[in-house]
Amino acid sequence: MMRLSILIPSYNEFHNLKVLVPEILGVLKNVDYDYELIIIDRVETNRDTSLLCRELGANYVNRTGGNKYGDAVRTGIKSSTGETIIFMDADGSHDPCEIPRLMELVDKCDIAVSSRYISLANSQNAYIKELGSLFLNWLCRVLLNINCKDVSNSFKAYRADDLRKLNLISDNIDIIEEMVYKLVNYNENYKILEIPGNFRKRINYTSRREPLVYFVSYVKTIFNLKFKH
């Protein structure tokens, strides 16, 4: 089995990926384990992104079930063959230099997190987004009893077999908290460790995520997991 699968949900992110993918591969050329880089694109093939993946040696797959972020996550997990899964955003906000550190950490725990909210971390998020994110992560710790400062950041390393056992139903970015909650809820001894992350600005153009939709879906999922799970 492959040691590492890096999964990147993408939707018309060609201009970002042509910068990010070489950056990731440049970091991985120095590791001593097998890996695969999987770009999970929209349902309809994006020719530019598909050709870029073929040129650079990344795996290109189309998401199934729909074009939501959650569909990309579920498709990526099913498509992966690695023992460890790391999720990254396609916009370049996650620093590839942290991949080896996450891999070292996940050998000592069950989930390794690149955290924006511990000592020595750095985040270039806008102030209002940062406040919303801090509040959501506080809700996760208080209501869901998750011992993690940054549940909402998708840049995490997981034990792949654990993810493949989950029945994930969330459609949007809130699938991240659903994954973490269900893993922790199924095993009270599940261990999460965090490293100080470097959360960067997007490489090109603005995010398509609507902050209000993101915030509402996140809060709704927190309460659903707490009171309906």
Secondary structure, 3 states (H helix, E strand, C coil): CEEEEEEEECCCCHHHHHHHHHHHHHHHCCCCCCEEEEEEECCCCCHHHHHHHHHHCCEEEECCCCCCHHHHHHHHHHHCCEEEEEECCCCCCECHHHHHHHHHHHCCCCEEEEECCCCCCEECCCHHHHHHHHHHHHHHHHHCCCCCCCCCCCCEEEEHHHHHCCCCCCCCCCHHHHHHHHHHHHCCCCCEEEEECEECCCCCCCCCCCHHHHHHHHHHHHHHHHHCC
